[in-house]
Amino acid sequence: MQDLMPPINTQDSIFHDGDPTTGQLGTIVTALWLNNVQAATRDVQAEIKSVLAKAGMTPDPKKTNQLADAISQIVTSGNYASTAYVDNGLNKKIDKANISSILGNDNSKVPSLGLLTTELGKKQPAGNYQPAGDYQPAGNYATNQALNDGLGKKFDKTDVVQTTGTSTTRVMSQDAVTKTFLKPGDFGLGSIAGEAIPSNDYNNIKKSGFYAGIGGVDGANIPPQTSQGSPRYGAVLAAFRNQLEGFLLVAHHQEIMLRAFESGTWQDYISLLTDKNTKLDRNGYLRSPSSTVEIEGVPIGGSIIWNTSAPIPPRFLAHEGRTLDPVKYAELIKILGTNKMPDDRGYGIRVADNGRGIDPGRTVGTYQEDQIQNIVGEFGDVTGESSVTSSGAFEAKYVSGSRAAGAGGGRVSVKFNAGNAVRAGSETRMKNVAKILIMRVE
């Protein structure tokens, strides 16, 4: 509903009568104030009508108790409880404060669900117990069912056997397992040192396992000494697929060597390359750490000519303008200063001037339009009276008898043809052979 209407616009906000004897005017009732009275009256009427409508009633000018009846009807139809009814219902409830979590003798309190669950959990569950008799004193005993279930999960002593077999319900004794299966040290497993190599001859290793190198003693078929270590002092791992195939791995310090057993014959030892026994040269090639020779190759960003239409080799891309992956080709992009390969298809290469003065002002990678040297020529004796001369790219032809008047007159026909001086065609080009320019990109 609307807020309170503003009071009359006088200093004390009340109406005053006029006084004709003194000339004092009464309070002027303005249209604004009357409109406010009308709006407030209608707003109150609208609010009252809403109450009547809620009770399903319509205004009746003959009645003066409709508002009271409407309010009474709304309250009655709202299914509200009387004070007596509420008090009676609450008296039948248990206050939350009377729910106890501890045991006691107070008849006005009840145990909580947690207390009840805890105490019942301490009681012996229902079951099939032994009949009355002279038993052990009270305690936490198992039911017959629980006892039978527990015994059913145990092994009978007769199921502990001394041999291997296929049964899924029997077990081997500790003694039988110890005698039948691996013991610490078998095949070099579980021991501080591996098995000894038979007769100190590496060719005599015939079964899979871990072996100890022969060290400094004399032996045969010993792995060779390398700059990274003496494999004869290292541990040996042997693995065989069958009697004809297998391998040895020998490791000592920074050196790892492989020896294959193929068709029943031992092969030569091979040194395995690792980051410990090799290093990369400036071109990314592996070499021995002691080598001072740098293998020369194409650095990243360098280009070579590919002379065939066969597939371009790995780590190279053609100069065909492709967009580069910023992760895969990060180093190349850093060198090029852009993520796009140059597109040099159909172009010839001109070596950069670099200060010589033949092609000044150029930087590497910039494009230059085609151009030919200037072609010159001339013709003379153009009088029309006799033959005419020409040279260079010009060709002149004298035709007699073409003048309208005069004697011995003629006309001159002039043509320009660069082909008279140089080889000409539909484009300007150098002598060339078609190749593919490829760049090392990784």
Solvent accessible surface area in square Angstrom, and as a share of the most:
residue,aa,sasa,rsa
1,M,161,0.72
2,Q,101,0.45
3,D,131,0.68
4,L,169,0.84
5,M,60,0.27
6,P,77,0.48
7,P,88,0.55
8,I,10,0.05
9,N,147,0.75
10,T,40,0.23
11,Q,194,0.86
12,D,73,0.38
13,S,51,0.33
14,I,96,0.49
15,F,96,0.40
16,H,87,0.39
17,D,136,0.71
18,G,37,0.35
19,D,55,0.29
20,P,129,0.81
21,T,125,0.73
22,T,101,0.58
23,G,56,0.54
24,Q,114,0.51
25,L,136,0.68
26,G,29,0.28
27,T,31,0.18
28,I,125,0.63
29,V,70,0.40
30,T,62,0.36
31,A,73,0.56
32,L,127,0.63
33,W,55,0.19
34,L,92,0.46
35,N,86,0.44
36,N,32,0.16
37,V,49,0.28
38,Q,107,0.48
39,A,39,0.31
40,A,27,0.21
41,T,69,0.40
42,R,159,0.58
43,D,25,0.13
44,V,71,0.41
45,Q,102,0.45
46,A,54,0.42
47,E,66,0.29
48,I,61,0.31
49,K,110,0.47
50,S,71,0.46
51,V,46,0.27
52,L,8,0.04
53,A,68,0.53
54,K,152,0.64
55,A,10,0.08
56,G,70,0.67
57,M,45,0.20
58,T,107,0.62
59,P,74,0.47
60,D,48,0.25
61,P,133,0.84
62,K,185,0.79
63,K,116,0.49
64,T,143,0.83
65,N,80,0.41
66,Q,20,0.09
67,L,71,0.36
68,A,66,0.51
69,D,67,0.35
70,A,0,0.00
71,I,90,0.45
72,S,67,0.43
73,Q,92,0.41
74,I,48,0.24
75,V,83,0.48
76,T,108,0.63
77,S,88,0.57
78,G,35,0.34
79,N,144,0.74
80,Y,155,0.59
81,A,58,0.45
82,S,68,0.44
83,T,107,0.62
84,A,76,0.59
85,Y,152,0.58
86,V,64,0.37
87,D,73,0.38
88,N,82,0.42
89,G,28,0.27
90,L,117,0.58
91,N,124,0.64
92,K,152,0.65
93,K,149,0.63
94,I,100,0.51
95,D,89,0.46
96,K,177,0.75
97,A,82,0.63
98,N,46,0.24
99,I,84,0.43
100,S,22,0.14
101,S,83,0.53
102,I,133,0.67
103,L,123,0.61
104,G,69,0.66
105,N,153,0.78
106,D,78,0.41
107,N,155,0.80
108,S,73,0.47
109,K,90,0.38
110,V,56,0.32
111,P,77,0.49
112,S,23,0.15
113,L,142,0.71
114,G,49,0.47
115,L,22,0.11
116,L,84,0.42
117,T,86,0.50
118,T,77,0.45
119,E,40,0.18
120,L,110,0.55
121,G,65,0.63
122,K,140,0.59
123,K,133,0.56
124,Q,75,0.33
125,P,84,0.53
126,A,107,0.83
127,G,42,0.40
128,N,112,0.57
129,Y,94,0.36
130,Q,112,0.50
131,P,100,0.63
132,A,109,0.85
133,G,53,0.51
134,D,152,0.79
135,Y,123,0.47
136,Q,133,0.59
137,P,103,0.65
138,A,110,0.86
139,G,49,0.47
140,N,147,0.76
141,Y,110,0.42
142,A,66,0.51
143,T,17,0.10
144,N,47,0.24
145,Q,116,0.52
146,A,51,0.40
147,L,97,0.48
148,N,92,0.47
149,D,72,0.37
150,G,32,0.31
151,L,110,0.55
152,G,66,0.64
153,K,169,0.72
154,K,146,0.62
155,F,123,0.51
156,D,83,0.43
157,K,182,0.77
158,T,107,0.62
159,D,38,0.20
160,V,60,0.35
161,V,35,0.20
162,Q,107,0.48
163,T,95,0.55
164,T,81,0.47
165,G,68,0.66
166,T,137,0.80
167,S,62,0.40
168,T,136,0.79
169,T,97,0.56
170,R,128,0.47
171,V,55,0.31
172,M,44,0.19
173,S,20,0.13
174,Q,160,0.71
175,D,77,0.40
176,A,5,0.04
177,V,61,0.35
178,T,69,0.40
179,K,152,0.64
180,T,72,0.42
181,F,110,0.46
182,L,105,0.52
183,K,100,0.43
184,P,121,0.76
185,G,27,0.26
186,D,43,0.22
187,F,78,0.32
188,G,9,0.09
189,L,77,0.39
190,G,75,0.72
191,S,51,0.33
192,I,188,0.95
193,A,65,0.50
194,G,23,0.22
195,E,47,0.21
196,A,85,0.66
197,I,7,0.04
198,P,60,0.38
199,S,100,0.65
200,N,55,0.28
201,D,27,0.14
202,Y,0,0.00
203,N,46,0.24
204,N,55,0.28
205,I,1,0.00
206,K,131,0.55
207,K,100,0.42
208,S,51,0.33
209,G,9,0.08
210,F,91,0.38
211,Y,7,0.03
212,A,35,0.27
213,G,21,0.20
214,I,17,0.09
215,G,12,0.12
216,G,58,0.56
217,V,78,0.45
218,D,129,0.67
219,G,34,0.33
220,A,43,0.33
221,N,61,0.31
222,I,42,0.21
223,P,4,0.03
224,P,69,0.43
225,Q,124,0.55
226,T,32,0.19
227,S,97,0.63
228,Q,42,0.19
229,G,11,0.10
230,S,18,0.12
231,P,1,0.00
232,R,60,0.22
233,Y,124,0.47
234,G,5,0.05
235,A,69,0.53
236,V,2,0.01
237,L,61,0.31
238,A,1,0.01
239,A,33,0.25
240,F,43,0.18
241,R,182,0.67
242,N,67,0.35
243,Q,166,0.74
244,L,103,0.51
245,E,74,0.33
246,G,16,0.15
247,F,72,0.30
248,L,0,0.00
249,L,56,0.28
250,V,1,0.00
251,A,49,0.38
252,H,34,0.15
253,H,150,0.67
254,Q,82,0.36
255,E,6,0.03
256,I,60,0.31
257,M,4,0.02
258,L,52,0.26
259,R,16,0.06
260,A,27,0.21
261,F,11,0.04
262,E,94,0.42
263,S,94,0.61
264,G,34,0.32
265,T,80,0.46
266,W,27,0.09
267,Q,68,0.30
268,D,119,0.62
269,Y,36,0.14
270,I,101,0.51
271,S,47,0.30
272,L,61,0.30
273,L,121,0.60
274,T,42,0.24
275,D,121,0.63
276,K,124,0.53
277,N,14,0.07
278,T,14,0.08
279,K,83,0.35
280,L,116,0.58
281,D,10,0.05
282,R,170,0.62
283,N,13,0.07
284,G,44,0.42
285,Y,83,0.31
286,L,94,0.47
287,R,36,0.13
288,S,50,0.32
289,P,49,0.31
290,S,90,0.58
291,S,35,0.22
292,T,126,0.73
293,V,106,0.61
294,E,62,0.28
295,I,78,0.40
296,E,126,0.57
297,G,30,0.29
298,V,35,0.20
299,P,78,0.49
300,I,33,0.17
301,G,24,0.23
302,G,19,0.18
303,S,48,0.31
304,I,66,0.34
305,I,90,0.46
306,W,58,0.20
307,N,106,0.55
308,T,63,0.37
309,S,112,0.72
310,A,47,0.36
311,P,121,0.76
312,I,60,0.31
313,P,38,0.24
314,P,107,0.67
315,R,127,0.46
316,F,34,0.14
317,L,27,0.14
318,A,10,0.07
319,H,13,0.06
320,E,80,0.36
321,G,17,0.16
322,R,116,0.42
323,T,81,0.47
324,L,3,0.01
325,D,66,0.34
326,P,94,0.59
327,V,129,0.74
328,K,117,0.50
329,Y,13,0.05
330,A,56,0.43
331,E,102,0.46
332,L,0,0.00
333,I,34,0.17
334,K,175,0.74
335,I,95,0.48
336,L,53,0.27
337,G,68,0.65
338,T,62,0.36
339,N,68,0.35
340,K,99,0.42
341,M,5,0.02
342,P,46,0.29
343,D,65,0.34
344,D,48,0.25
345,R,146,0.53
346,G,88,0.85
347,Y,121,0.46
348,G,53,0.51
349,I,117,0.59
350,R,128,0.47
351,V,132,0.76
352,A,37,0.29
353,D,19,0.10
354,N,133,0.68
355,G,78,0.75
356,R,192,0.70
357,G,47,0.46
358,I,112,0.57
359,D,14,0.07
360,P,96,0.61
361,G,85,0.82
362,R,65,0.24
363,T,92,0.53
364,V,126,0.72
365,G,82,0.79
366,T,63,0.37
367,Y,125,0.48
368,Q,83,0.37
369,E,120,0.54
370,D,101,0.52
371,Q,163,0.72
372,I,97,0.49
373,Q,166,0.74
374,N,134,0.69
375,I,34,0.17
376,V,108,0.62
377,G,26,0.25
378,E,120,0.54
379,F,79,0.33
380,G,26,0.25
381,D,89,0.46
382,V,82,0.47
383,T,89,0.52
384,G,10,0.10
385,E,82,0.37
386,S,60,0.39
387,S,76,0.49
388,V,18,0.10
389,T,81,0.47
390,S,47,0.30
391,S,54,0.35
392,G,44,0.42
393,A,0,0.00
394,F,58,0.24
395,E,86,0.39
396,A,20,0.15
397,K,133,0.56
398,Y,57,0.22
399,V,45,0.26
400,S,81,0.53
401,G,68,0.65
402,S,49,0.31
403,R,113,0.41
404,A,117,0.90
405,A,75,0.58
406,G,66,0.63
407,A,94,0.73
408,G,61,0.58
409,G,5,0.05
410,G,7,0.06
411,R,134,0.49
412,V,37,0.21
413,S,39,0.25
414,V,65,0.38
415,K,130,0.55
416,F,117,0.49
417,N,76,0.39
418,A,24,0.19
419,G,38,0.37
420,N,79,0.41
421,A,57,0.44
422,V,77,0.44
423,R,212,0.77
424,A,73,0.57
425,G,67,0.65
426,S,123,0.79
427,E,104,0.47
428,T,60,0.35
429,R,164,0.60
430,M,119,0.53
431,K,175,0.74
432,N,94,0.48
433,V,116,0.67
434,A,98,0.76
435,K,103,0.44
436,I,60,0.30
437,L,36,0.18
438,I,0,0.00
439,M,7,0.03
440,R,29,0.10
441,V,3,0.02
442,E,67,0.30
